[in-house]
Amino acid sequence: MDLKMLKDEYLKVDTDQDDALLKSLITAAKGYIKNGIGRYVEGNEQYALVTGMLVAHWYENRGVYESGVSGSSIPFTIRDQLTQLRYVGVEEDEEDKRVESEVNLPSKEKGAG
């Protein structure tokens, strides 16, 4: 997850005014994920998705809230993604990528040419 992608895809922010804050939120989100599930895998799209979602949530909800107040807790979608990441091993992710790349090969390269 890089700053430009975060600003363009998740937040629609055009200025550089909050770049320092956003960089620290990216670092915090990666730490949050690692502390919650025991790892963070750079370059994995699902980890990047959760990172972007966390940063967007924290950026848009910067206040301090009491428990049970709207906007205070981590949204269910993010918690659900973290649960999936907790139970899917990195090896399984790599196997899925290999199988997906084989499925997406043009028919000539599969030997059906």
N, CA, C and O atoms as a DFTB+ gen file, in Angstrom:
452 C
 N C O
     1  1       0.856      -1.174       0.000
     2  2       0.000       0.000       0.000
     3  2       0.898       1.232       0.000
     4  3       1.684       1.443       0.924
     5  1       0.772       2.030      -1.035
     6  2       1.545       3.263      -1.057
     7  2       0.613       4.471      -0.922
     8  3      -0.604       4.365      -1.077
     9  1       1.218       5.604      -0.632
    10  2       0.459       6.815      -0.356
    11  2      -0.391       7.244      -1.544
    12  3      -1.551       7.619      -1.368
    13  1       0.168       7.194      -2.750
    14  2      -0.571       7.625      -3.934
    15  2      -1.815       6.761      -4.155
    16  3      -2.896       7.288      -4.418
    17  1      -1.668       5.450      -4.050
    18  2      -2.811       4.553      -4.227
    19  2      -3.879       4.833      -3.163
    20  3      -5.072       4.884      -3.465
    21  1      -3.439       5.010      -1.935
    22  2      -4.370       5.289      -0.849
    23  2      -5.167       6.562      -1.134
    24  3      -6.391       6.580      -1.004
    25  1      -4.467       7.618      -1.521
    26  2      -5.130       8.899      -1.781
    27  2      -6.048       8.826      -2.991
    28  3      -7.135       9.405      -2.975
    29  1      -5.628       8.124      -4.042
    30  2      -6.419       8.053      -5.276
    31  2      -7.596       7.100      -5.169
    32  3      -8.700       7.425      -5.604
    33  1      -7.371       5.933      -4.597
    34  2      -8.373       4.863      -4.623
    35  2      -9.294       4.815      -3.410
    36  3     -10.466       4.462      -3.542
    37  1      -8.790       5.162      -2.241
    38  2      -9.577       5.007      -1.026
    39  2     -10.141       6.315      -0.489
    40  3     -11.251       6.351       0.042
    41  1      -9.364       7.399      -0.630
    42  2      -9.762       8.639       0.023
    43  2     -10.163       9.752      -0.943
    44  3     -10.864      10.683      -0.547
    45  1      -9.740       9.675      -2.174
    46  2     -10.006      10.746      -3.154
    47  2      -9.496      12.081      -2.628
    48  3     -10.204      13.088      -2.676
    49  1      -8.249      12.085      -2.119
    50  2      -7.602      13.277      -1.587
    51  2      -6.636      13.805      -2.634
    52  3      -5.800      13.062      -3.148
    53  1      -6.753      15.108      -2.955
    54  2      -5.915      15.709      -3.996
    55  2      -4.747      16.527      -3.454
    56  3      -3.822      16.843      -4.203
    57  1      -4.771      16.872      -2.184
    58  2      -3.721      17.729      -1.629
    59  2      -2.653      16.895      -0.922
    60  3      -2.834      15.707      -0.656
    61  1      -1.537      17.557      -0.630
    62  2      -0.444      16.918       0.109
    63  2      -0.481      17.287       1.591
    64  3       0.403      16.897       2.353
    65  1      -1.485      18.024       1.991
    66  2      -1.579      18.574       3.339
    67  2      -1.520      17.500       4.427
    68  3      -0.898      17.723       5.465
    69  1      -2.143      16.353       4.218
    70  2      -2.208      15.304       5.247
    71  2      -1.273      14.128       4.969
    72  3      -1.455      13.060       5.553
    73  1      -0.296      14.290       4.109
    74  2       0.590      13.176       3.746
    75  2       1.286      12.558       4.956
    76  3       1.361      11.334       5.064
    77  1       1.795      13.389       5.864
    78  2       2.486      12.849       7.044
    79  2       1.528      12.016       7.884
    80  3       1.883      10.931       8.346
    81  1       0.327      12.515       8.079
    82  2      -0.682      11.773       8.836
    83  2      -1.005      10.459       8.131
    84  3      -1.058       9.412       8.776
    85  1      -1.221      10.499       6.830
    86  2      -1.572       9.288       6.081
    87  2      -0.452       8.252       6.130
    88  3      -0.717       7.056       6.253
    89  1       0.790       8.705       6.036
    90  2       1.922       7.768       6.138
    91  2       1.942       7.095       7.504
    92  3       2.192       5.894       7.607
    93  1       1.678       7.868       8.548
    94  2       1.674       7.256       9.884
    95  2       0.484       6.321      10.051
    96  3       0.596       5.309      10.743
    97  1      -0.656       6.634       9.432
    98  2      -1.812       5.736       9.489
    99  2      -1.550       4.443       8.721
   100  3      -2.002       3.379       9.143
   101  1      -0.830       4.514       7.607
   102  2      -0.460       3.296       6.865
   103  2       0.401       2.407       7.752
   104  3       0.156       1.204       7.853
   105  1       1.403       2.990       8.394
   106  2       2.283       2.233       9.290
   107  2       1.477       1.637      10.443
   108  3       1.669       0.476      10.807
   109  1       0.574       2.438      11.016
   110  2      -0.257       1.948      12.121
   111  2      -1.172       0.816      11.673
   112  3      -1.361      -0.151      12.411
   113  1      -1.741       0.920      10.476
   114  2      -2.639      -0.130       9.970
   115  2      -1.879      -1.438       9.765
   116  3      -2.380      -2.509      10.106
   117  1      -0.689      -1.352       9.216
   118  2       0.118      -2.564       9.031
   119  2       0.441      -3.198      10.381
   120  3       0.387      -4.419      10.528
   121  1       0.777      -2.366      11.364
   122  2       1.038      -2.872      12.714
   123  2      -0.206      -3.470      13.345
   124  3      -0.128      -4.495      14.023
   125  1      -1.347      -2.842      13.131
   126  2      -2.619      -3.333      13.659
   127  2      -2.905      -4.730      13.100
   128  3      -3.293      -5.638      13.837
   129  1      -2.710      -4.885      11.802
   130  2      -2.940      -6.190      11.161
   131  2      -1.960      -7.224      11.707
   132  3      -2.353      -8.336      12.058
   133  1      -0.690      -6.855      11.775
   134  2       0.325      -7.791      12.267
   135  2       0.068      -8.181      13.717
   136  3       0.209      -9.348      14.081
   137  1      -0.303      -7.222      14.536
   138  2      -0.605      -7.532      15.939
   139  2      -1.848      -8.397      16.062
   140  3      -1.938      -9.230      16.964
   141  1      -2.803      -8.208      15.169
   142  2      -4.068      -8.941      15.244
   143  2      -3.987     -10.366      14.740
   144  3      -4.619     -11.260      15.301
   145  1      -3.203     -10.592      13.671
   146  2      -3.186     -11.937      13.092
   147  2      -1.800     -12.569      13.033
   148  3      -1.664     -13.720      12.617
   149  1      -0.767     -11.828      13.444
   150  2       0.567     -12.412      13.536
   151  2       1.455     -12.219      12.329
   152  3       2.601     -12.669      12.332
   153  1       0.949     -11.549      11.280
   154  2       1.804     -11.328      10.107
   155  2       1.198     -10.221       9.242
   156  3       0.019      -9.884       9.346
   157  1       2.058      -9.674       8.386
   158  2       1.618      -8.746       7.348
   159  2       2.421      -9.098       6.110
   160  3       3.650      -9.149       6.164
   161  1       1.747      -9.341       4.995
   162  2       2.431      -9.763       3.770
   163  2       2.384      -8.618       2.763
   164  3       1.330      -8.304       2.210
   165  1       3.547      -7.996       2.534
   166  2       3.640      -6.931       1.531
   167  2       3.364      -7.506       0.151
   168  3       3.777      -8.624      -0.158
   169  1       2.673      -6.745      -0.668
   170  2       2.409      -7.171      -2.042
   171  2       1.181      -8.053      -2.198
   172  3       0.799      -8.375      -3.323
   173  1       0.556      -8.451      -1.103
   174  2      -0.650      -9.262      -1.166
   175  2      -1.850      -8.330      -1.260
   176  3      -2.002      -7.417      -0.448
   177  1      -2.695      -8.562      -2.246
   178  2      -3.812      -7.650      -2.503
   179  2      -4.812      -7.586      -1.353
   180  3      -5.366      -6.521      -1.081
   181  1      -5.051      -8.695      -0.680
   182  2      -6.021      -8.675       0.417
   183  2      -5.480      -7.893       1.613
   184  3      -6.236      -7.185       2.279
   185  1      -4.172      -8.013       1.892
   186  2      -3.582      -7.218       2.965
   187  2      -3.635      -5.740       2.593
   188  3      -3.914      -4.902       3.451
   189  1      -3.377      -5.408       1.343
   190  2      -3.446      -4.013       0.889
   191  2      -4.868      -3.474       1.022
   192  3      -5.062      -2.324       1.417
   193  1      -5.857      -4.296       0.697
   194  2      -7.254      -3.891       0.821
   195  2      -7.590      -3.543       2.271
   196  3      -8.173      -2.493       2.544
   197  1      -7.224      -4.421       3.191
   198  2      -7.519      -4.184       4.601
   199  2      -6.761      -2.949       5.098
   200  3      -7.303      -2.155       5.867
   201  1      -5.525      -2.789       4.666
   202  2      -4.748      -1.608       5.051
   203  2      -5.448      -0.343       4.586
   204  3      -5.616       0.597       5.363
   205  1      -5.858      -0.311       3.322
   206  2      -6.551       0.863       2.795
   207  2      -7.851       1.142       3.507
   208  3      -8.179       2.297       3.779
   209  1      -8.596       0.095       3.813
   210  2      -9.872       0.256       4.511
   211  2      -9.658       0.791       5.930
   212  3     -10.393       1.667       6.386
   213  1      -8.655       0.264       6.618
   214  2      -8.359       0.744       7.973
   215  2      -7.947       2.211       7.953
   216  3      -8.447       3.014       8.741
   217  1      -7.036       2.555       7.050
   218  2      -6.566       3.935       6.982
   219  2      -7.722       4.873       6.656
   220  3      -7.853       5.929       7.274
   221  1      -8.556       4.500       5.699
   222  2      -9.706       5.337       5.338
   223  2     -10.627       5.520       6.542
   224  3     -11.105       6.624       6.804
   225  1     -10.875       4.429       7.274
   226  2     -11.745       4.511       8.455
   227  2     -11.151       5.449       9.501
   228  3     -11.842       6.322      10.027
   229  1      -9.871       5.265       9.797
   230  2      -9.235       6.097      10.815
   231  2      -9.136       7.551      10.367
   232  3      -9.311       8.460      11.179
   233  1      -8.862       7.779       9.105
   234  2      -8.738       9.138       8.576
   235  2     -10.079       9.872       8.654
   236  3     -10.131      11.055       8.993
   237  1     -11.140       9.171       8.343
   238  2     -12.463       9.785       8.312
   239  2     -13.124       9.830       9.696
   240  3     -14.123      10.529       9.874
   241  1     -12.589       9.104      10.667
   242  2     -13.144       9.056      12.034
   243  2     -12.026       9.347      13.029
   244  3     -11.612       8.464      13.780
   245  1     -11.548      10.563      13.033
   246  2     -10.384      10.915      13.854
   247  2     -10.714      11.254      15.294
   248  3      -9.805      11.431      16.105
   249  1     -11.953      11.346      15.622
   250  2     -12.332      11.695      16.988
   251  2     -12.189      10.527      17.936
   252  3     -11.994       9.388      17.514
   253  1     -12.288      10.817      19.219
   254  2     -12.286       9.782      20.248
   255  2     -13.748       9.503      20.579
   256  3     -14.512      10.419      20.883
   257  1     -14.125       8.232      20.518
   258  2     -15.528       7.847      20.713
   259  2     -15.675       6.922      21.898
   260  3     -14.732       6.237      22.294
   261  1     -16.853       6.911      22.451
   262  2     -17.174       5.955      23.498
   263  2     -17.632       4.659      22.859
   264  3     -18.099       4.654      21.720
   265  1     -17.505       3.585      23.570
   266  2     -17.942       2.287      23.082
   267  2     -19.428       2.322      22.733
   268  3     -20.244       2.856      23.484
   269  1     -19.762       1.745      21.583
   270  2     -21.151       1.657      21.171
   271  2     -21.649       2.850      20.380
   272  3     -22.793       2.851      19.924
   273  1     -20.813       3.871      20.205
   274  2     -21.210       5.052      19.449
   275  2     -20.831       4.847      17.993
   276  3     -19.737       4.366      17.699
   277  1     -21.721       5.204      17.083
   278  2     -21.482       5.035      15.655
   279  2     -20.164       5.680      15.234
   280  3     -19.837       6.787      15.662
   281  1     -19.419       4.975      14.394
   282  2     -18.163       5.497      13.882
   283  2     -16.958       5.167      14.735
   284  3     -15.830       5.470      14.347
   285  1     -17.166       4.560      15.875
   286  2     -16.059       4.361      16.799
   287  2     -15.290       3.068      16.566
   288  3     -14.063       3.060      16.663
   289  1     -15.969       2.000      16.269
   290  2     -15.302       0.717      16.195
   291  2     -14.893       0.392      14.764
   292  3     -15.331       1.034      13.809
   293  1     -14.052      -0.609      14.644
   294  2     -13.618      -1.073      13.332
   295  2     -14.831      -1.693      12.639
   296  3     -15.496      -2.550      13.222
   297  1     -15.129      -1.279      11.414
   298  2     -16.300      -1.822      10.703
   299  2     -16.226      -3.338      10.510
   300  3     -15.145      -3.919      10.421
   301  1     -17.397      -3.955      10.447
   302  2     -17.497      -5.402      10.291
   303  2     -16.731      -5.895       9.070
   304  3     -16.082      -6.938       9.138
   305  1     -16.790      -5.179       7.969
   306  2     -16.110      -5.613       6.738
   307  2     -14.613      -5.790       6.972
   308  3     -14.013      -6.751       6.491
   309  1     -14.022      -4.869       7.704
   310  2     -12.589      -4.961       7.995
   311  2     -12.324      -6.141       8.929
   312  3     -11.389      -6.911       8.707
   313  1     -13.138      -6.287       9.968
   314  2     -12.962      -7.418      10.888
   315  2     -13.120      -8.750      10.163
   316  3     -12.395      -9.704      10.444
   317  1     -14.061      -8.815       9.239
   318  2     -14.284     -10.031       8.457
   319  2     -13.066     -10.362       7.588
   320  3     -12.654     -11.519       7.498
   321  1     -12.502      -9.343       6.957
   322  2     -11.297      -9.552       6.139
   323  2     -10.131     -10.034       6.998
   324  3      -9.383     -10.923       6.591
   325  1      -9.976      -9.448       8.185
   326  2      -8.910      -9.877       9.093
   327  2      -9.087     -11.326       9.525
   328  3      -8.112     -12.069       9.642
   329  1     -10.324     -11.721       9.758
   330  2     -10.594     -13.116      10.126
   331  2     -10.162     -14.048       9.002
   332  3      -9.539     -15.079       9.255
   333  1     -10.485     -13.697       7.774
   334  2     -10.056     -14.524       6.640
   335  2      -8.541     -14.612       6.574
   336  3      -7.985     -15.696       6.395
   337  1      -7.873     -13.476       6.719
   338  2      -6.409     -13.474       6.645
   339  2      -5.786     -14.280       7.771
   340  3      -4.731     -14.889       7.591
   341  1      -6.427     -14.288       8.921
   342  2      -5.914     -15.041      10.070
   343  2      -5.861     -16.534       9.755
   344  3      -4.939     -17.228      10.182
   345  1      -6.853     -17.030       9.004
   346  2      -6.964     -18.472       8.778
   347  2      -6.454     -18.943       7.423
   348  3      -6.460     -20.142       7.144
   349  1      -6.016     -18.022       6.583
   350  2      -5.451     -18.405       5.287
   351  2      -3.946     -18.200       5.363
   352  3      -3.471     -17.093       5.615
   353  1      -3.207     -19.274       5.143
   354  2      -1.756     -19.177       5.188
   355  2      -1.197     -18.533       3.936
   356  3      -1.827     -18.556       2.879
   357  1      -0.018     -17.960       4.059
   358  2       0.642     -17.328       2.922
   359  2       0.901     -18.357       1.830
   360  3       0.811     -18.036       0.645
   361  1       1.222     -19.586       2.211
   362  2       1.474     -20.632       1.224
   363  2       0.231     -20.853       0.367
   364  3       0.331     -21.048      -0.844
   365  1      -0.948     -20.822       1.005
   366  2      -2.190     -20.994       0.262
   367  2      -2.390     -19.845      -0.710
   368  3      -2.864     -20.063      -1.825
   369  1      -2.038     -18.619      -0.315
   370  2      -2.131     -17.475      -1.204
   371  2      -1.254     -17.677      -2.433
   372  3      -1.677     -17.414      -3.559
   373  1      -0.031     -18.145      -2.207
   374  2       0.898     -18.355      -3.323
   375  2       0.392     -19.455      -4.252
   376  3       0.524     -19.342      -5.471
   377  1      -0.179     -20.509      -3.696
   378  2      -0.741     -21.594      -4.508
   379  2      -1.904     -21.064      -5.351
   380  3      -2.024     -21.409      -6.527
   381  1      -2.752     -20.238      -4.763
   382  2      -3.874     -19.650      -5.506
   383  2      -3.373     -18.810      -6.674
   384  3      -3.950     -18.865      -7.760
   385  1      -2.305     -18.031      -6.472
   386  2      -1.746     -17.206      -7.547
   387  2      -1.240     -18.089      -8.677
   388  3      -1.449     -17.781      -9.851
   389  1      -0.565     -19.201      -8.323
   390  2      -0.019     -20.093      -9.337
   391  2      -1.147     -20.704     -10.160
   392  3      -1.082     -20.719     -11.389
   393  1      -2.173     -21.202      -9.493
   394  2      -3.302     -21.815     -10.182
   395  2      -4.023     -20.778     -11.041
   396  3      -4.396     -21.065     -12.178
   397  1      -4.218     -19.583     -10.505
   398  2      -4.900     -18.517     -11.247
   399  2      -4.119     -18.144     -12.500
   400  3      -4.717     -17.921     -13.553
   401  1      -2.781     -18.071     -12.405
   402  2      -1.991     -17.712     -13.585
   403  2      -2.054     -18.814     -14.636
   404  3      -2.037     -18.522     -15.831
   405  1      -2.127     -20.074     -14.214
   406  2      -2.261     -21.165     -15.166
   407  2      -3.617     -21.121     -15.864
   408  3      -3.700     -21.384     -17.063
   409  1      -4.660     -20.798     -15.143
   410  2      -6.011     -20.727     -15.700
   411  2      -6.123     -19.589     -16.704
   412  3      -6.848     -19.703     -17.692
   413  1      -5.406     -18.486     -16.460
   414  2      -5.513     -17.308     -17.312
   415  2      -4.567     -17.300     -18.499
   416  3      -4.551     -16.330     -19.257
   417  1      -3.775     -18.353     -18.685
   418  2      -2.876     -18.414     -19.834
   419  2      -3.676     -18.542     -21.130
   420  3      -4.698     -19.227     -21.165
   421  1      -3.211     -17.879     -22.198
   422  2      -3.879     -18.067     -23.493
   423  2      -3.820     -19.537     -23.898
   424  3      -2.891     -20.245     -23.510
   425  1      -4.799     -20.008     -24.672
   426  2      -4.897     -21.428     -25.014
   427  2      -3.668     -21.961     -25.716
   428  3      -3.347     -23.138     -25.550
   429  1      -2.952     -21.141     -26.505
   430  2      -1.722     -21.607     -27.164
   431  2      -0.678     -22.016     -26.151
   432  3       0.002     -23.027     -26.327
   433  1      -0.544     -21.229     -25.079
   434  2       0.471     -21.507     -24.075
   435  2       0.111     -22.721     -23.227
   436  3       0.992     -23.323     -22.614
   437  1      -1.148     -23.086     -23.182
   438  2      -1.552     -24.268     -22.427
   439  2      -1.265     -25.552     -23.220
   440  3      -1.379     -26.655     -22.686
   441  1      -0.898     -25.400     -24.478
   442  2      -0.616     -26.573     -25.274
   443  2      -1.782     -26.997     -26.134
   444  3      -1.740     -28.060     -26.754
   445  1      -2.842     -26.171     -26.185
   446  2      -4.025     -26.525     -26.975
   447  2      -3.939     -25.924     -28.360
   448  3      -4.883     -26.038     -29.142
   449  1      -2.800     -25.272     -28.687
   450  2      -2.594     -24.483     -29.872
   451  2      -2.748     -25.106     -31.139
   452  3      -2.578     -24.456     -32.171
